């Protein structure tokens, strides 16, 4: 599960595409309730910054939301601050953006900001402070972000997680350095840690002469003398992992990590009470107050309490930044399993969605399967749930299921198979009423994909390749000859053809039940394949670089990504005449099947259908890596590599290129280990991706 710092596995990308004469992917209106990392409230407006979905605005206390992203080139928003008509957004990797019109448009404001990973923003009068993540400390702007100056004397090389004011005192909480105090607008800092027995400070809040610090692993601390001394105040706080603090009157609220929810103290932290009724997602990232409203930003959307946390209500309508990890259809019903928001149902091809979670005690749904009127959901921690009424109500069906982390489900007749994260495969012959482990010969127990074909059952594992059972899982045999990548995320069967989608190795094809495999990756410019789907004679692949289609059993792939501004595809399903794609951070998208197939079949030669910049491979790398890109028309192309400070370290391409597919090699032999970014500019199209050098 993600932690509050969103470490390097969170990718910082710029998603911009050129205009196209072709029709394209369209985002459906949901599902809702994706991961919200930060909140900022003014008298009338509430802004939510999301992990991969950009910024949303609500003008009615969260009753409805609209996306406000024009000009925002990085959708991983870690921090927000509102001051008058100005709203500032701190991003993961692209610095700070400013909007002067309630988010209608954004402008990048980061001149002088040498660390573009902004964890916290705070405004005090004319001063705007930006706290950064990777050792550059705190920056100050006195002109609304037009220019920034580092204010770090005495702060050391620490990662700053939070900033708070108390009169003329400015406090900075460090993720591994405790608390620092400045009394001169950040010109100089002093450590104030006496009695602070945990120096991983993720949250700060002030009230009168009281200063509170929320820590990672140490609970809450109180100082009544500007941090000179601290005392631990956490009686009743059942978890020591505190991500956020908020104060309203005499009420002090603490948001916690790892599913422990919100706590309330009415006596300055002397004692705490859990206040979680109705809070269906208890992984907290941020708290915010506005009048009598208390808002909680969670891994599964935004919640509102108007009674100091006594009860909570979901306020997510229009918040479409969902992580969709599973899709399924039954007749005209489309179901989406989300990472933190539970299951959603659409009966009108995604025009509207309804949360269907009654009885579903775990909202992290990684797998869906259907059989007649039965709908099964595999969750990340609470096993399998069954609904017999289109998700109106759910019942846990876990008897005998000794691993509750279910990443794959598959049906074959009356047999239901479940792939788990660490205990292999389980079989139920009675709709989940009871389960039996079926792992004889299955030497890798991390099963991320399942597929059935007649009497054959295939299991794709993380690190162990593919296994075959011809007797409903009673016995397994590894079938990996020629499968050069052994982490298999997806499986699909088409007649005698078996396809395997792998992490970093693309797609492999077997025509003999896995006895031998061949890589089939021509035209597949992103090789991390998360989803596979067969529709008639066509095969679709959902990758970290969008959707690809093959009309000839994988011999050749074509990107079909026009309009798909989030290329991180995690699930695919056919509904009616359209293909639906679940993404990591932008909900569900759809596109007519015929449009994609006709475009691929009718295009001349090998001319790409879309602009695309693919993820480098391998990644991480040392010292060389390959970068593939495609041009549908002749363009002036630049492909450059930058460090985390935005400095150019390599220019790989700078010339006019004809339409076609291209490969560039980046040799980083003279560079140090770390995160770098590569950016493709081709006419009006631009895109940026992250790469990691490990020496």
FENLIN-V891961 format. One record per helix or strand. SS is the DSSP state (H for helix, E for strand). FROM is the first residue (numbers start at 1). TO is the last residue. If there is no record, write none. Layout:
SS;FROM;TO + SS;FROM;TO
This chain:
E;14;15 + E;26;27 + E;36;41 + E;46;51 + E;55;58 + E;66;67 + E;76;83 + E;86;92 + E;96;99 + E;107;108 + E;117;124 + E;127;132 + E;138;141 + E;149;150 + E;160;166 + E;169;174 + E;178;182 + E;190;191 + E;201;207 + E;210;216 + E;219;223 + E;231;232 + E;241;248 + E;251;256 + E;262;265 + E;273;274 + E;284;290 + E;293;298 + E;301;305 + E;313;314 + E;323;330 + E;333;339 + E;342;346 + E;354;355 + E;364;371 + E;374;380 + E;384;387 + E;395;396 + E;405;412 + E;415;421 + E;425;428 + E;436;437 + E;446;453 + E;456;462 + E;465;469 + E;477;478 + E;487;494 + E;497;503 + E;506;510 + E;518;519 + E;528;535 + E;538;543 + E;546;550 + E;558;559 + E;569;575 + E;578;584 + E;588;592 + H;593;602 + E;612;613 + E;617;617 + E;621;621 + E;624;631 + E;635;643 + E;648;657 + E;660;667 + E;674;682 + E;685;693
